[in-house]
Amino acid sequence: MKNIAHHLVALLVTLWAGSLWATGYLAVPILFHALPDKQLAGMLAGKMFSVAGYLGLICGIYLLIYYIKQAGTASAQLRIVSAMLLIGLIFQFGFQPAMNELKAQALPLEVMKSALASQFGMLHGISSIAYLVESLLGALLIIKSR
């Protein structure tokens, strides 16, 4: 049974980190490059980030419980998973809803007013940095979990 749990952890770590990388650094850039309608690309990207975010939260909760049971609170993996989960929660329930609200406010205007564009750009920049940090932590988690 312990062997199965260990293999599941390896799969979940890979799934979580892989979904971050595949979504943020492969699929979404392709959407913006290939689709002429940038609003459609943005809408699809938002959906993809949302699905990847929920997947990460599910993986992260399982991993958090696993690492607490395995090593208590002193494990490096536990600290990494905790940081990734925190970033994921902020991204999923903070940045994404705020960015969606700004897009919804701007959409009826058919152009983003400068104040809305500025706020959106700031949130997008901060969320991009947070996403990069979460992605790098995912790589570190894979290395530490070997």
N, C-alpha and C positions, 0 to 999 in steps of 0.2 A: 504494500500500500504506500509506503514511504517513497518508493521508486516512482510510482505513478504520480504522486504529488510533485516530486522533483522535476519530472518530465513536463508536467502541466505548467509549472513555473517557467521553465525554459520556453515553452510555446507561448505563454502569455507575455513574457518579456519581449520576445521576438515580434509577436503580433502588435503589441503596443508601440514599440519603437518603429517597427516597419510601417505601421499605418500613419504615423507622424511623417516619416520620410516620404512615403509614396504619395500621400495627399499633398503635403506642403511643398515638396521639392520636385515632384514629377507631374502629377495629374493637374494641379491648379495652374502651374506655369504653361502647360500644354493647352489648357482651356483658353487662357488669355491670349496665347499666340495663335491658336487655330480658329477661334470664333471671332467673327467680325463685330458682333454685338457684345460690347464689354459689360453691359448691364446683365445680359444673360449669363456671361462667363462669371460675373460676380455672384449672381444668384446661385448658380450651380456650385461654385467654390464654397459659398457659405453652407450649402447643404452638405457638401463633402466634409467640411471641417466639423460640422455638427455631428455627423455620423461617426467620424473618427474620434471626436471628443467623448461621445458616450461610450464608445468601445474602450477608450483609454480609461474612463472612470470605472468601468466594469473590471477591466484587467487590474487596475491599480488597487481597487478595494480587495480583490482576492489576494494580490501580492502583499498588500499591507498586513492582512490577517496572517498570511503564511509566514512572513518574516518576523512578525511579533511572536508567533508560536515557536519559531525556530531558534531565534537568538535574542529574544527580548528586545529592549530598546537600544541596544548598543551596536547593532549591525549597520554597516555602511549601506547595504542594499535598502534597509528600512529608511534611512535618511534620504536616499535618492528617490525611492518610491514616494515618500511623503512630499518631497519638493515637487516631483512631477505631478502628483495628484493636486497639490495646491495650485500650481500653475494651470492645470487642466480645468479645475473648478472655476478659477478666475476667468479663464478664457471662455469657458462654456456659459457661465452664468453672469459674467460681467461684461467683457469686451464684445462678444457676439451680439447679445441683446441691445447693447448701446449702439453698436454699428448698424444693426438692422433698423433701429428706431431712427437714426439719422438718415438712412437710405429711404425709409418710408416717408419721412418729412420732406425729403428733397424730390422724391419721385413725382408727386403731383405738379411740382414746379417745372419739371422736365429738364431742369439744370440745377446743379447743386449751387445754392447761394454760397458766397464766399465764406460766411461764418460756418455753415454746415460742412462745406468742403474742408475747412481748416480743422474743425473738430474731428471729422471723419479721418482726415490724414494723420492727426495726432494719435487717435486711437489705433489706427491701422499700424502706425509705426511702433507704438508701444507693444501691441499684440504680436507683431512680427518678431520683435526682440524676445518677448516671452516665449513664443513658439520655438525660436531658435534655441533658447536655453533649455526648454523641455526636450527638444530633439537631441541636443548634446548630452543631456542627462540620460536619455534613453541609450545612447551609445555607451556611456559610462556604466549603466546598469547591466548591459550585455557583457561588458568586460568583467565587471565585478562578480557576475553570476556564474562565471565559468568554473 
